[in-house]
Amino acid sequence: MLSRKAVSPDVVLVVQCADNVDSKLFPSTGPSPFTILKDGQAKEIIYRAFIEDELDAPKDLARVIHHEYFEPAFRHFAPRTKWSLQNAFTSGFKLLEPVPQFKTTASIGEIFNSLN
């Protein structure tokens, strides 16, 4: 471990600036998009979106979104987080025609904003 004397004042300044930028980009006022979801929570969100009609989208997309979340095509989406689930929804929406895709993508924000 480095002692305080061994660290350049320039390095300290850079770290302080990075902390300041980080707090502005990712304010701690709301839930983190990187919060880990239990499998049951993710399934419930998908279920509510399609079965309880919280989302105006074809019901067959539920299977696509489920697959994209639990077996993602990209390794960056592998962690089971809210962010990964939102990416799974977005990937599923890419199968829609442009106007329904736009409407559905806009409405998914309401579902994710309501999560605690």
Contacts in CASP RR format, 6 or more apart in sequence:
PFRMAT RR
TARGET T0000
AUTHOR 0000-0000-0000
METHOD contacts of the structure
MODEL  1
MLSRKAVSPDVVLVVQCADNVDSKLFPSTGPSPFTILKDGQAKEIIYRAF
IEDELDAPKDLARVIHHEYFEPAFRHFAPRTKWSLQNAFTSGFKLLEPVP
QFKTTASIGEIFNSLN
26 32 0 8 1.000
31 82 0 8 1.000
31 115 0 8 1.000
31 116 0 8 1.000
32 82 0 8 1.000
33 81 0 8 1.000
33 82 0 8 1.000
33 83 0 8 1.000
33 86 0 8 1.000
34 79 0 8 1.000
34 81 0 8 1.000
34 82 0 8 1.000
34 83 0 8 1.000
35 81 0 8 1.000
35 82 0 8 1.000
36 79 0 8 1.000
36 80 0 8 1.000
36 81 0 8 1.000
37 45 0 8 1.000
37 80 0 8 1.000
37 81 0 8 1.000
37 82 0 8 1.000
37 85 0 8 1.000
38 80 0 8 1.000
39 70 0 8 1.000
39 80 0 8 1.000
42 69 0 8 1.000
42 70 0 8 1.000
42 80 0 8 1.000
42 85 0 8 1.000
43 66 0 8 1.000
45 85 0 8 1.000
45 111 0 8 1.000
45 115 0 8 1.000
46 62 0 8 1.000
46 65 0 8 1.000
46 66 0 8 1.000
46 69 0 8 1.000
46 85 0 8 1.000
47 62 0 8 1.000
48 54 0 8 1.000
48 111 0 8 1.000
49 55 0 8 1.000
49 57 0 8 1.000
49 62 0 8 1.000
49 89 0 8 1.000
49 108 0 8 1.000
49 111 0 8 1.000
50 57 0 8 1.000
50 59 0 8 1.000
50 61 0 8 1.000
50 62 0 8 1.000
51 59 0 8 1.000
51 62 0 8 1.000
54 110 0 8 1.000
54 111 0 8 1.000
55 104 0 8 1.000
55 107 0 8 1.000
55 108 0 8 1.000
55 111 0 8 1.000
56 103 0 8 1.000
56 104 0 8 1.000
56 107 0 8 1.000
57 93 0 8 1.000
57 96 0 8 1.000
57 100 0 8 1.000
57 104 0 8 1.000
58 96 0 8 1.000
61 92 0 8 1.000
61 93 0 8 1.000
61 95 0 8 1.000
61 96 0 8 1.000
64 91 0 8 1.000
64 92 0 8 1.000
64 95 0 8 1.000
65 88 0 8 1.000
65 89 0 8 1.000
65 91 0 8 1.000
65 92 0 8 1.000
66 88 0 8 1.000
68 77 0 8 1.000
68 87 0 8 1.000
68 88 0 8 1.000
68 91 0 8 1.000
68 92 0 8 1.000
69 77 0 8 1.000
69 80 0 8 1.000
69 84 0 8 1.000
69 85 0 8 1.000
69 88 0 8 1.000
72 78 0 8 1.000
72 84 0 8 1.000
72 87 0 8 1.000
72 88 0 8 1.000
73 91 0 8 1.000
77 84 0 8 1.000
77 87 0 8 1.000
77 88 0 8 1.000
78 84 0 8 1.000
82 112 0 8 1.000
82 115 0 8 1.000
86 108 0 8 1.000
86 112 0 8 1.000
89 108 0 8 1.000
90 105 0 8 1.000
90 108 0 8 1.000
93 101 0 8 1.000
93 104 0 8 1.000
93 105 0 8 1.000
93 108 0 8 1.000
94 101 0 8 1.000
96 104 0 8 1.000
END
